[in-house]
Amino acid sequence: MNVVFDFGAVLFTWRPVEIVANAFPERAATPAEATQLAHAMFSHEDWQDYDRGLLEMEAVVQRLSSRLALDRDAVQTLVQNIGECLQPIAETVAVLQSLRDKRQAGEGVRGLYFLSNMPRPYARELEQKHAFLQQFDGGIFSGDVLLSKPNPAIYRMLQARYQLQPDSIVFIDDMHANVQAANALGWQGIQLTEPHTLADTLRHQFSL
């Protein structure tokens, strides 16, 4: 099997509610307010265009501060520092290493890839900071190809780039919509909400 990893909330922490609560304590004074602000910031088309590489950092900062009536300097600090908030999740990094060892030993793993909705600045930062990403055989960041999940085109792009057959792919993502899109193309999907369960899921469902 070929195993394809998402990054945010799978290999790296992604805590948007905590991020906005720390950046805007007055606007996100309660969990409900922080959740609402995080949704307005990161689930809006503005951020999705940033994910897809259609907006540069300065442009998304301007749009977010204007649309949400937030201090521009505070928004800029938040956006610039997101890369630092993406910290490796030990359990899934360990799974990646285990799968790499199995691949080298010829034990059922053909290739290791990633498919991540990630703006270019954070993609480059993660590549420079985290040597374990070199264990991948390849992958696609949305910001580099002007496409993002769950658009089927980005899944097909990964298939074509690495000559993968759909029924040979196990895809790990935290978002239901992204897993559904993969399943619709014939991939086998895992919606991962608890990273510590991944090793058991791969072992029991896919003998990996």
ABEGO torsion letter per residue (X at the ends): XBBBBBABGAABBBBAAAAAAAABAAABABAAAAAAAAAAAAABAAAAAAAAGABBAAAAAAAAAAAAGBBAAAAAAAAAAAAAABBBBAAAAAAAAAAAAAAAAGBGBABBBBBBBBBAAAAAAAAAABAAAAABAEEBBAAAAGBBOABAAAAAAAAAAAGBBAAABBBBBABAAAAAAAAAAGBBBBBBABAAAAAAAAAAAAGX
